[in-house]
Amino acid sequence: MRAMVLTGIGQPLVLQELATPQAGSGEVRVRVEACGVCRTDLHVVDGELPLVNPPVIPGHEIVGIVEQVGSAVTQPRVGDRVGVPWLGHTCGVCRYCIGNVENLCDAPQFTGYTRPGGFATHVVAEAAYCIPLPADVNPSSIAPLLCAGLIGWRCLAKAGNADSIGLYGFGAAAHIIAQVAVAQRRRVFAFTRAGDTATQEFARSLGARWAGGSFDTPPEPLDAAILFAPDGALVPHALQAVRKGGRVVCGGIHMSDIPQFPYRLLWGERHVLSVANLTRNDARDFFADAATAQVRTTIAEYPLESANEALASLRAGNVHGAVVLRC
Protein backbone atom coordinates (compact mmCIF):
# COMPACT_ATOMS: atom_id res chain seq x y z
CA MET A 1 0.00 0.00 0.00
CA ARG A 2 0.99 3.66 -0.31
CA ALA A 3 1.00 5.97 2.70
CA MET A 4 2.09 9.47 3.66
CA VAL A 5 4.16 8.88 6.78
CA LEU A 6 5.35 11.21 9.53
CA THR A 7 8.95 10.09 10.08
CA GLY A 8 9.97 12.92 12.42
CA ILE A 9 8.17 15.58 14.45
CA GLY A 10 7.73 18.76 12.45
CA GLN A 11 9.03 17.15 9.27
CA PRO A 12 7.16 16.86 5.95
CA LEU A 13 5.30 13.61 5.43
CA VAL A 14 7.06 11.06 3.24
CA LEU A 15 5.35 8.92 0.61
CA GLN A 16 6.22 5.27 1.32
CA GLU A 17 5.36 1.87 -0.10
CA LEU A 18 4.40 -0.40 2.81
CA ALA A 19 3.09 -3.93 3.17
CA THR A 20 -0.70 -3.99 2.96
CA PRO A 21 -1.96 -4.68 6.51
CA GLN A 22 -4.06 -7.72 7.36
CA ALA A 23 -7.21 -7.60 9.49
CA GLY A 24 -6.87 -9.45 12.79
CA SER A 25 -9.58 -10.75 15.08
CA GLY A 26 -12.33 -8.16 15.49
CA GLU A 27 -10.82 -5.97 12.77
CA VAL A 28 -11.54 -4.99 9.18
CA ARG A 29 -9.27 -3.77 6.42
CA VAL A 30 -10.64 -0.76 4.58
CA ARG A 31 -9.63 0.45 1.14
CA VAL A 32 -9.52 4.20 1.69
CA GLU A 33 -11.49 6.32 -0.74
CA ALA A 34 -11.08 9.68 0.99
CA CYS A 35 -9.67 11.05 4.23
CA GLY A 36 -10.34 14.47 5.67
CA VAL A 37 -7.43 16.62 6.83
CA CYS A 38 -8.14 17.90 10.33
CA ARG A 39 -6.42 20.48 12.52
CA THR A 40 -5.68 17.60 14.89
CA ASP A 41 -3.47 16.18 12.14
CA LEU A 42 -1.45 19.40 12.35
CA HIS A 43 -1.13 18.95 16.11
CA VAL A 44 0.15 15.40 15.52
CA VAL A 45 2.63 16.45 12.83
CA ASP A 46 3.89 19.38 14.92
CA GLY A 47 4.22 17.28 18.08
CA GLU A 48 1.76 19.45 20.00
CA LEU A 49 0.01 16.34 21.31
CA PRO A 50 1.83 14.16 23.85
CA LEU A 51 3.44 10.83 22.98
CA VAL A 52 3.54 11.25 19.21
CA ASN A 53 5.80 8.34 18.27
CA PRO A 54 6.97 8.36 14.62
CA PRO A 55 6.58 6.69 12.25
CA VAL A 56 2.90 7.71 12.24
CA ILE A 57 0.34 7.66 9.43
CA PRO A 58 -2.02 10.57 10.23
CA GLY A 59 -5.67 10.85 9.26
CA HIS A 60 -8.89 10.07 11.12
CA GLU A 61 -11.74 11.23 8.88
CA ILE A 62 -11.66 8.08 6.78
CA VAL A 63 -14.23 6.87 4.27
CA GLY A 64 -13.67 3.59 2.47
CA ILE A 65 -14.83 0.15 1.43
CA VAL A 66 -14.35 -2.93 3.59
CA GLU A 67 -12.28 -5.43 1.63
CA GLN A 68 -11.26 -7.90 4.36
CA VAL A 69 -12.83 -8.93 7.67
CA GLY A 70 -11.06 -10.69 10.52
CA SER A 71 -12.37 -13.50 12.66
CA ALA A 72 -15.30 -12.77 14.98
CA VAL A 73 -16.56 -9.93 12.73
CA THR A 74 -20.20 -10.10 11.63
CA GLN A 75 -20.62 -6.41 10.78
CA PRO A 76 -19.56 -4.67 8.64
CA ARG A 77 -19.24 -6.99 5.67
CA VAL A 78 -16.94 -7.04 2.68
CA GLY A 79 -18.13 -4.41 0.21
CA ASP A 80 -19.75 -2.15 2.83
CA ARG A 81 -18.83 1.53 2.93
CA VAL A 82 -17.76 2.66 6.41
CA GLY A 83 -16.28 5.62 8.21
CA VAL A 84 -13.28 5.27 10.50
CA PRO A 85 -13.20 8.10 13.06
CA TRP A 86 -10.72 9.42 15.64
CA LEU A 87 -11.79 7.06 18.44
CA GLY A 88 -10.35 3.72 17.43
CA HIS A 89 -10.54 1.66 20.63
CA THR A 90 -11.64 1.88 24.24
CA CYS A 91 -10.93 -0.47 27.12
CA GLY A 92 -14.59 -1.12 28.04
CA VAL A 93 -13.81 -1.60 31.74
CA CYS A 94 -12.77 1.77 33.20
CA ARG A 95 -15.24 3.97 35.08
CA TYR A 96 -15.73 6.16 32.00
CA CYS A 97 -16.52 3.32 29.60
CA ILE A 98 -18.89 1.77 32.15
CA GLY A 99 -20.41 5.21 32.76
CA ASN A 100 -21.29 5.69 29.06
CA VAL A 101 -18.63 8.35 28.45
CA GLU A 102 -16.19 6.25 26.45
CA ASN A 103 -14.67 9.42 24.99
CA LEU A 104 -12.90 9.80 28.37
CA CYS A 105 -11.59 6.20 28.44
CA ASP A 106 -8.41 5.70 30.48
CA ALA A 107 -6.79 3.46 27.84
CA PRO A 108 -7.99 4.60 24.41
CA GLN A 109 -6.44 4.34 20.98
CA PHE A 110 -6.83 7.04 18.37
CA THR A 111 -6.81 6.67 14.61
CA GLY A 112 -3.97 8.55 12.95
CA TYR A 113 -2.24 9.15 16.28
CA THR A 114 -1.67 6.00 18.32
CA ARG A 115 -2.71 3.65 15.52
CA PRO A 116 -2.22 3.98 11.74
CA GLY A 117 -4.57 6.39 10.03
CA GLY A 118 -6.07 7.20 6.67
CA PHE A 119 -3.38 9.16 4.82
CA ALA A 120 -2.95 5.86 2.98
CA THR A 121 -4.60 3.59 0.47
CA HIS A 122 -5.54 1.06 3.19
CA VAL A 123 -6.19 1.08 6.93
CA VAL A 124 -7.06 -1.57 9.52
CA ALA A 125 -9.66 -0.62 12.11
CA GLU A 126 -11.60 -2.33 14.86
CA ALA A 127 -14.95 -3.30 13.39
CA ALA A 128 -16.86 -2.13 16.48
CA TYR A 129 -15.63 1.44 15.96
CA CYS A 130 -16.46 1.72 12.27
CA ILE A 131 -19.46 3.83 11.32
CA PRO A 132 -21.82 2.42 8.64
CA LEU A 133 -22.30 4.80 5.71
CA PRO A 134 -24.73 4.75 2.81
CA ALA A 135 -23.55 3.23 -0.46
CA ASP A 136 -24.53 6.29 -2.49
CA VAL A 137 -22.61 9.02 -0.62
CA ASN A 138 -19.76 11.06 -2.05
CA PRO A 139 -16.72 9.87 -0.02
CA SER A 140 -14.98 13.26 -0.10
CA SER A 141 -18.08 15.18 0.94
CA ILE A 142 -18.88 12.96 3.91
CA ALA A 143 -15.31 12.53 5.20
CA PRO A 144 -15.22 15.82 7.20
CA LEU A 145 -18.33 14.75 9.11
CA LEU A 146 -16.27 12.02 10.81
CA CYS A 147 -14.40 14.47 13.04
CA ALA A 148 -15.19 18.09 12.25
CA GLY A 149 -18.87 17.22 12.19
CA LEU A 150 -18.81 14.93 15.21
CA ILE A 151 -16.78 17.28 17.40
CA GLY A 152 -19.01 20.16 16.33
CA TRP A 153 -22.05 18.07 17.24
CA ARG A 154 -20.68 17.29 20.70
CA CYS A 155 -19.85 20.97 21.20
CA LEU A 156 -23.36 21.96 20.19
CA ALA A 157 -24.77 19.51 22.75
CA LYS A 158 -22.55 21.04 25.45
CA ALA A 159 -23.89 24.47 24.49
CA GLY A 160 -27.28 23.36 25.78
CA ASN A 161 -30.49 25.02 24.68
CA ALA A 162 -28.75 28.16 23.47
CA ASP A 163 -30.77 30.22 21.00
CA SER A 164 -27.83 32.46 20.04
CA ILE A 165 -24.47 30.79 19.45
CA GLY A 166 -21.11 32.28 18.54
CA LEU A 167 -18.72 30.14 16.51
CA TYR A 168 -15.10 31.21 16.88
CA GLY A 169 -12.91 29.96 14.03
CA PHE A 170 -15.08 29.35 10.99
CA GLY A 171 -13.38 26.33 9.45
CA ALA A 172 -14.36 22.73 8.86
CA ALA A 173 -16.24 22.13 12.11
CA ALA A 174 -17.98 25.50 12.23
CA HIS A 175 -19.19 25.41 8.63
CA ILE A 176 -20.83 22.03 9.32
CA ILE A 177 -22.35 22.71 12.70
CA ALA A 178 -23.57 26.16 11.63
CA GLN A 179 -25.89 24.41 9.17
CA VAL A 180 -27.20 22.10 11.91
CA ALA A 181 -27.75 25.03 14.28
CA VAL A 182 -29.58 27.05 11.64
CA ALA A 183 -31.78 24.04 10.85
CA GLN A 184 -32.60 23.92 14.58
CA ARG A 185 -33.68 27.59 14.33
CA ARG A 186 -30.81 28.89 16.40
CA ARG A 187 -29.14 32.23 15.64
CA VAL A 188 -25.51 31.80 14.56
CA PHE A 189 -22.80 34.44 14.90
CA ALA A 190 -19.49 33.74 13.16
CA PHE A 191 -16.09 34.98 14.35
CA THR A 192 -13.15 34.83 11.93
CA ARG A 193 -9.67 36.22 11.63
CA ALA A 194 -9.75 40.02 11.57
CA GLY A 195 -10.35 41.32 8.08
CA ASP A 196 -11.19 37.91 6.58
CA THR A 197 -14.17 39.21 4.67
CA ALA A 198 -14.27 36.17 2.36
CA THR A 199 -14.78 33.75 5.26
CA GLN A 200 -17.29 36.12 6.84
CA GLU A 201 -19.30 36.14 3.62
CA PHE A 202 -19.01 32.35 3.48
CA ALA A 203 -20.45 32.14 7.01
CA ARG A 204 -23.35 34.41 6.09
CA SER A 205 -24.04 32.25 3.03
CA LEU A 206 -24.58 29.31 5.40
CA GLY A 207 -27.11 31.21 7.49
CA ALA A 208 -25.03 33.17 10.03
CA ARG A 209 -26.92 36.26 11.22
CA TRP A 210 -23.65 38.18 11.69
CA ALA A 211 -19.96 37.67 10.95
CA GLY A 212 -17.00 39.64 12.24
CA GLY A 213 -13.49 39.44 13.62
CA SER A 214 -12.52 37.13 16.49
CA PHE A 215 -12.20 40.00 18.95
CA ASP A 216 -15.24 41.97 17.76
CA THR A 217 -18.34 42.42 19.88
CA PRO A 218 -21.43 40.67 18.50
CA PRO A 219 -24.62 42.71 18.04
CA GLU A 220 -26.33 40.94 20.95
CA PRO A 221 -25.25 38.94 24.01
CA LEU A 222 -24.76 35.26 23.22
CA ASP A 223 -26.30 32.31 25.04
CA ALA A 224 -23.23 30.22 24.22
CA ALA A 225 -19.95 30.36 22.34
CA ILE A 226 -18.06 27.47 20.77
CA LEU A 227 -14.33 27.89 20.21
CA PHE A 228 -12.88 25.87 17.35
CA ALA A 229 -9.86 28.16 16.92
CA PRO A 230 -6.97 26.83 19.10
CA ASP A 231 -6.26 30.28 20.57
CA GLY A 232 -6.62 30.48 24.35
CA ALA A 233 -6.74 34.29 24.17
CA LEU A 234 -10.25 33.95 22.76
CA VAL A 235 -11.65 32.46 25.98
CA PRO A 236 -11.87 35.75 27.92
CA HIS A 237 -13.38 37.48 24.88
CA ALA A 238 -15.97 34.74 24.49
CA LEU A 239 -16.83 35.00 28.20
CA GLN A 240 -17.35 38.71 27.72
CA ALA A 241 -19.64 38.00 24.77
CA VAL A 242 -21.97 35.54 26.56
CA ARG A 243 -24.79 36.59 28.83
CA LYS A 244 -25.15 35.57 32.49
CA GLY A 245 -25.48 31.81 32.74
CA GLY A 246 -23.91 31.44 29.30
CA ARG A 247 -21.48 28.74 28.24
CA VAL A 248 -18.13 28.86 26.50
CA VAL A 249 -17.28 25.48 24.95
CA CYS A 250 -13.68 24.78 23.92
CA GLY A 251 -13.80 22.26 21.09
CA GLY A 252 -10.13 21.72 20.27
CA ILE A 253 -7.89 18.88 21.41
CA HIS A 254 -5.08 21.43 21.76
CA MET A 255 -5.19 25.13 22.61
CA SER A 256 -2.63 27.76 23.51
CA ASP A 257 -2.64 28.89 27.14
CA ILE A 258 -5.64 30.86 28.38
CA PRO A 259 -4.41 34.24 29.65
CA GLN A 260 -5.27 35.59 33.07
CA PHE A 261 -8.61 37.39 33.13
CA PRO A 262 -10.71 39.20 35.77
CA TYR A 263 -13.17 37.13 37.78
CA ARG A 264 -16.03 39.41 36.71
CA LEU A 265 -15.98 37.76 33.26
CA LEU A 266 -16.72 34.37 34.82
CA TRP A 267 -19.07 35.65 37.50
CA GLY A 268 -22.79 35.47 36.77
CA GLU A 269 -22.72 31.67 36.61
CA ARG A 270 -20.98 31.57 33.26
CA HIS A 271 -19.40 28.23 32.40
CA VAL A 272 -16.21 27.22 30.59
CA LEU A 273 -16.28 23.62 29.30
CA SER A 274 -14.16 21.45 27.04
CA VAL A 275 -15.04 18.67 24.65
CA ALA A 276 -12.80 15.60 24.50
CA ASN A 277 -12.95 13.14 21.61
CA LEU A 278 -16.29 11.55 20.68
CA THR A 279 -18.42 8.48 21.26
CA ARG A 280 -20.07 5.98 18.96
CA ASN A 281 -23.44 7.26 20.16
CA ASP A 282 -22.41 10.73 18.97
CA ALA A 283 -21.91 9.28 15.49
CA ARG A 284 -25.31 7.61 15.39
CA ASP A 285 -27.10 10.75 16.58
CA PHE A 286 -25.14 13.20 14.48
CA PHE A 287 -25.43 11.41 11.15
CA ALA A 288 -29.18 11.16 11.58
CA ASP A 289 -29.47 14.87 12.40
CA ALA A 290 -27.05 15.91 9.63
CA ALA A 291 -29.24 14.10 7.12
CA THR A 292 -32.33 15.90 8.44
CA ALA A 293 -30.53 19.25 8.27
CA GLN A 294 -29.32 18.40 4.73
CA VAL A 295 -25.76 19.37 5.67
CA ARG A 296 -23.52 20.05 2.69
CA THR A 297 -19.76 20.25 3.11
CA THR A 298 -17.57 22.67 1.21
CA ILE A 299 -14.29 20.91 0.44
CA ALA A 300 -10.91 21.39 -1.21
CA GLU A 301 -9.60 18.09 -2.59
CA TYR A 302 -5.97 17.01 -2.89
CA PRO A 303 -4.45 13.72 -4.07
CA LEU A 304 -2.85 11.53 -1.40
CA GLU A 305 0.64 12.46 -2.59
CA SER A 306 -0.10 16.14 -1.93
CA ALA A 307 -0.83 15.69 1.78
CA ASN A 308 1.92 18.16 2.72
CA GLU A 309 0.36 20.83 0.52
CA ALA A 310 -3.04 20.08 2.05
CA LEU A 311 -1.64 20.48 5.57
CA ALA A 312 0.07 23.72 4.59
CA SER A 313 -3.15 25.10 3.16
CA LEU A 314 -5.01 24.23 6.36
CA ARG A 315 -2.27 25.76 8.50
CA ALA A 316 -2.41 29.00 6.53
CA GLY A 317 -6.20 29.19 6.77
CA ASN A 318 -6.54 29.33 2.99
CA VAL A 319 -9.54 26.99 2.76
CA HIS A 320 -13.24 27.69 3.13
CA GLY A 321 -14.74 24.59 4.71
CA ALA A 322 -12.70 21.38 4.86
CA VAL A 323 -9.65 19.79 3.25
CA VAL A 324 -9.86 16.21 1.93
CA LEU A 325 -7.35 13.76 0.45
CA ARG A 326 -8.63 11.53 -2.33
CA CYS A 327 -6.86 8.22 -1.91
C-alpha positions as CSV (number, residue, x, y, z in Angstrom):
1,M,0.0,0.0,0.0
2,R,1.0,3.7,-0.3
3,A,1.0,6.0,2.7
4,M,2.1,9.5,3.7
5,V,4.2,8.9,6.8
6,L,5.4,11.2,9.5
7,T,8.9,10.1,10.1
8,G,10.0,12.9,12.4
9,I,8.2,15.6,14.5
10,G,7.7,18.8,12.5
11,Q,9.0,17.1,9.3
12,P,7.2,16.9,6.0
13,L,5.3,13.6,5.4
14,V,7.1,11.1,3.2
15,L,5.4,8.9,0.6
16,Q,6.2,5.3,1.3
17,E,5.4,1.9,-0.1
18,L,4.4,-0.4,2.8
19,A,3.1,-3.9,3.2
20,T,-0.7,-4.0,3.0
21,P,-2.0,-4.7,6.5
22,Q,-4.1,-7.7,7.4
23,A,-7.2,-7.6,9.5
24,G,-6.9,-9.4,12.8
25,S,-9.6,-10.8,15.1
26,G,-12.3,-8.2,15.5
27,E,-10.8,-6.0,12.8
28,V,-11.5,-5.0,9.2
29,R,-9.3,-3.8,6.4
30,V,-10.6,-0.8,4.6
31,R,-9.6,0.4,1.1
32,V,-9.5,4.2,1.7
33,E,-11.5,6.3,-0.7
34,A,-11.1,9.7,1.0
35,C,-9.7,11.1,4.2
36,G,-10.3,14.5,5.7
37,V,-7.4,16.6,6.8
38,C,-8.1,17.9,10.3
39,R,-6.4,20.5,12.5
40,T,-5.7,17.6,14.9
41,D,-3.5,16.2,12.1
42,L,-1.5,19.4,12.3
43,H,-1.1,18.9,16.1
44,V,0.2,15.4,15.5
45,V,2.6,16.4,12.8
46,D,3.9,19.4,14.9
47,G,4.2,17.3,18.1
48,E,1.8,19.4,20.0
49,L,0.0,16.3,21.3
50,P,1.8,14.2,23.9
51,L,3.4,10.8,23.0
52,V,3.5,11.3,19.2
53,N,5.8,8.3,18.3
54,P,7.0,8.4,14.6
55,P,6.6,6.7,12.3
56,V,2.9,7.7,12.2
57,I,0.3,7.7,9.4
58,P,-2.0,10.6,10.2
59,G,-5.7,10.9,9.3
60,H,-8.9,10.1,11.1
61,E,-11.7,11.2,8.9
62,I,-11.7,8.1,6.8
63,V,-14.2,6.9,4.3
64,G,-13.7,3.6,2.5
65,I,-14.8,0.2,1.4
66,V,-14.3,-2.9,3.6
67,E,-12.3,-5.4,1.6
68,Q,-11.3,-7.9,4.4
69,V,-12.8,-8.9,7.7
70,G,-11.1,-10.7,10.5
71,S,-12.4,-13.5,12.7
72,A,-15.3,-12.8,15.0
73,V,-16.6,-9.9,12.7
74,T,-20.2,-10.1,11.6
75,Q,-20.6,-6.4,10.8
76,P,-19.6,-4.7,8.6
77,R,-19.2,-7.0,5.7
78,V,-16.9,-7.0,2.7
79,G,-18.1,-4.4,0.2
80,D,-19.8,-2.2,2.8
81,R,-18.8,1.5,2.9
82,V,-17.8,2.7,6.4
83,G,-16.3,5.6,8.2
84,V,-13.3,5.3,10.5
85,P,-13.2,8.1,13.1
86,W,-10.7,9.4,15.6
87,L,-11.8,7.1,18.4
88,G,-10.4,3.7,17.4
89,H,-10.5,1.7,20.6
90,T,-11.6,1.9,24.2
91,C,-10.9,-0.5,27.1
92,G,-14.6,-1.1,28.0
93,V,-13.8,-1.6,31.7
94,C,-12.8,1.8,33.2
95,R,-15.2,4.0,35.1
96,Y,-15.7,6.2,32.0
97,C,-16.5,3.3,29.6
98,I,-18.9,1.8,32.1
99,G,-20.4,5.2,32.8
100,N,-21.3,5.7,29.1
101,V,-18.6,8.3,28.4
102,E,-16.2,6.3,26.4
103,N,-14.7,9.4,25.0
104,L,-12.9,9.8,28.4
105,C,-11.6,6.2,28.4
106,D,-8.4,5.7,30.5
107,A,-6.8,3.5,27.8
108,P,-8.0,4.6,24.4
109,Q,-6.4,4.3,21.0
110,F,-6.8,7.0,18.4
111,T,-6.8,6.7,14.6
112,G,-4.0,8.6,12.9
113,Y,-2.2,9.2,16.3
114,T,-1.7,6.0,18.3
115,R,-2.7,3.7,15.5
116,P,-2.2,4.0,11.7
117,G,-4.6,6.4,10.0
118,G,-6.1,7.2,6.7
119,F,-3.4,9.2,4.8
120,A,-2.9,5.9,3.0
121,T,-4.6,3.6,0.5
122,H,-5.5,1.1,3.2
123,V,-6.2,1.1,6.9
124,V,-7.1,-1.6,9.5
125,A,-9.7,-0.6,12.1
126,E,-11.6,-2.3,14.9
127,A,-15.0,-3.3,13.4
128,A,-16.9,-2.1,16.5
129,Y,-15.6,1.4,16.0
130,C,-16.5,1.7,12.3
131,I,-19.5,3.8,11.3
132,P,-21.8,2.4,8.6
133,L,-22.3,4.8,5.7
134,P,-24.7,4.7,2.8
135,A,-23.6,3.2,-0.5
136,D,-24.5,6.3,-2.5
137,V,-22.6,9.0,-0.6
138,N,-19.8,11.1,-2.1
139,P,-16.7,9.9,0.0
140,S,-15.0,13.3,-0.1
141,S,-18.1,15.2,0.9
142,I,-18.9,13.0,3.9
143,A,-15.3,12.5,5.2
144,P,-15.2,15.8,7.2
145,L,-18.3,14.7,9.1
146,L,-16.3,12.0,10.8
147,C,-14.4,14.5,13.0
148,A,-15.2,18.1,12.3
149,G,-18.9,17.2,12.2
150,L,-18.8,14.9,15.2
151,I,-16.8,17.3,17.4
152,G,-19.0,20.2,16.3
153,W,-22.0,18.1,17.2
154,R,-20.7,17.3,20.7
155,C,-19.9,21.0,21.2
156,L,-23.4,22.0,20.2
157,A,-24.8,19.5,22.7
158,K,-22.6,21.0,25.4
159,A,-23.9,24.5,24.5
160,G,-27.3,23.4,25.8
161,N,-30.5,25.0,24.7
162,A,-28.7,28.2,23.5
163,D,-30.8,30.2,21.0
164,S,-27.8,32.5,20.0
165,I,-24.5,30.8,19.4
166,G,-21.1,32.3,18.5
167,L,-18.7,30.1,16.5
168,Y,-15.1,31.2,16.9
169,G,-12.9,30.0,14.0
170,F,-15.1,29.3,11.0
171,G,-13.4,26.3,9.5
172,A,-14.4,22.7,8.9
173,A,-16.2,22.1,12.1
174,A,-18.0,25.5,12.2
175,H,-19.2,25.4,8.6
176,I,-20.8,22.0,9.3
177,I,-22.4,22.7,12.7
178,A,-23.6,26.2,11.6
179,Q,-25.9,24.4,9.2
180,V,-27.2,22.1,11.9
181,A,-27.7,25.0,14.3
182,V,-29.6,27.1,11.6
183,A,-31.8,24.0,10.9
184,Q,-32.6,23.9,14.6
185,R,-33.7,27.6,14.3
186,R,-30.8,28.9,16.4
187,R,-29.1,32.2,15.6
188,V,-25.5,31.8,14.6
189,F,-22.8,34.4,14.9
190,A,-19.5,33.7,13.2
191,F,-16.1,35.0,14.3
192,T,-13.2,34.8,11.9
193,R,-9.7,36.2,11.6
194,A,-9.8,40.0,11.6
195,G,-10.4,41.3,8.1
196,D,-11.2,37.9,6.6
197,T,-14.2,39.2,4.7
198,A,-14.3,36.2,2.4
199,T,-14.8,33.7,5.3
200,Q,-17.3,36.1,6.8
201,E,-19.3,36.1,3.6
202,F,-19.0,32.3,3.5
203,A,-20.4,32.1,7.0
204,R,-23.4,34.4,6.1
205,S,-24.0,32.2,3.0
206,L,-24.6,29.3,5.4
207,G,-27.1,31.2,7.5
208,A,-25.0,33.2,10.0
209,R,-26.9,36.3,11.2
210,W,-23.6,38.2,11.7
211,A,-20.0,37.7,10.9
212,G,-17.0,39.6,12.2
213,G,-13.5,39.4,13.6
214,S,-12.5,37.1,16.5
215,F,-12.2,40.0,18.9
216,D,-15.2,42.0,17.8
217,T,-18.3,42.4,19.9
218,P,-21.4,40.7,18.5
219,P,-24.6,42.7,18.0
220,E,-26.3,40.9,20.9
221,P,-25.2,38.9,24.0
222,L,-24.8,35.3,23.2
223,D,-26.3,32.3,25.0
224,A,-23.2,30.2,24.2
225,A,-20.0,30.4,22.3
226,I,-18.1,27.5,20.8
227,L,-14.3,27.9,20.2
228,F,-12.9,25.9,17.3
229,A,-9.9,28.2,16.9
230,P,-7.0,26.8,19.1
231,D,-6.3,30.3,20.6
232,G,-6.6,30.5,24.4
233,A,-6.7,34.3,24.2
234,L,-10.3,34.0,22.8
235,V,-11.6,32.5,26.0
236,P,-11.9,35.8,27.9
237,H,-13.4,37.5,24.9
238,A,-16.0,34.7,24.5
239,L,-16.8,35.0,28.2
240,Q,-17.4,38.7,27.7
241,A,-19.6,38.0,24.8
242,V,-22.0,35.5,26.6
243,R,-24.8,36.6,28.8
244,K,-25.1,35.6,32.5
245,G,-25.5,31.8,32.7
246,G,-23.9,31.4,29.3
247,R,-21.5,28.7,28.2
248,V,-18.1,28.9,26.5
249,V,-17.3,25.5,25.0
250,C,-13.7,24.8,23.9
251,G,-13.8,22.3,21.1
252,G,-10.1,21.7,20.3
253,I,-7.9,18.9,21.4
254,H,-5.1,21.4,21.8
255,M,-5.2,25.1,22.6
256,S,-2.6,27.8,23.5
257,D,-2.6,28.9,27.1
258,I,-5.6,30.9,28.4
259,P,-4.4,34.2,29.7
260,Q,-5.3,35.6,33.1
261,F,-8.6,37.4,33.1
262,P,-10.7,39.2,35.8
263,Y,-13.2,37.1,37.8
264,R,-16.0,39.4,36.7
265,L,-16.0,37.8,33.3
266,L,-16.7,34.4,34.8
267,W,-19.1,35.6,37.5
268,G,-22.8,35.5,36.8
269,E,-22.7,31.7,36.6
270,R,-21.0,31.6,33.3
271,H,-19.4,28.2,32.4
272,V,-16.2,27.2,30.6
273,L,-16.3,23.6,29.3
274,S,-14.2,21.4,27.0
275,V,-15.0,18.7,24.6
276,A,-12.8,15.6,24.5
277,N,-12.9,13.1,21.6
278,L,-16.3,11.6,20.7
279,T,-18.4,8.5,21.3
280,R,-20.1,6.0,19.0
281,N,-23.4,7.3,20.2
282,D,-22.4,10.7,19.0
283,A,-21.9,9.3,15.5
284,R,-25.3,7.6,15.4
285,D,-27.1,10.7,16.6
286,F,-25.1,13.2,14.5
287,F,-25.4,11.4,11.1
288,A,-29.2,11.2,11.6
289,D,-29.5,14.9,12.4
290,A,-27.1,15.9,9.6
291,A,-29.2,14.1,7.1
292,T,-32.3,15.9,8.4
293,A,-30.5,19.2,8.3
294,Q,-29.3,18.4,4.7
295,V,-25.8,19.4,5.7
296,R,-23.5,20.1,2.7
297,T,-19.8,20.2,3.1
298,T,-17.6,22.7,1.2
299,I,-14.3,20.9,0.4
300,A,-10.9,21.4,-1.2
301,E,-9.6,18.1,-2.6
302,Y,-6.0,17.0,-2.9
303,P,-4.5,13.7,-4.1
304,L,-2.9,11.5,-1.4
305,E,0.6,12.5,-2.6
306,S,-0.1,16.1,-1.9
307,A,-0.8,15.7,1.8
308,N,1.9,18.2,2.7
309,E,0.4,20.8,0.5
310,A,-3.0,20.1,2.1
311,L,-1.6,20.5,5.6
312,A,0.1,23.7,4.6
313,S,-3.2,25.1,3.2
314,L,-5.0,24.2,6.4
315,R,-2.3,25.8,8.5
316,A,-2.4,29.0,6.5
317,G,-6.2,29.2,6.8
318,N,-6.5,29.3,3.0
319,V,-9.5,27.0,2.8
320,H,-13.2,27.7,3.1
321,G,-14.7,24.6,4.7
322,A,-12.7,21.4,4.9
323,V,-9.7,19.8,3.2
324,V,-9.9,16.2,1.9
325,L,-7.4,13.8,0.4
326,R,-8.6,11.5,-2.3
327,C,-6.9,8.2,-1.9
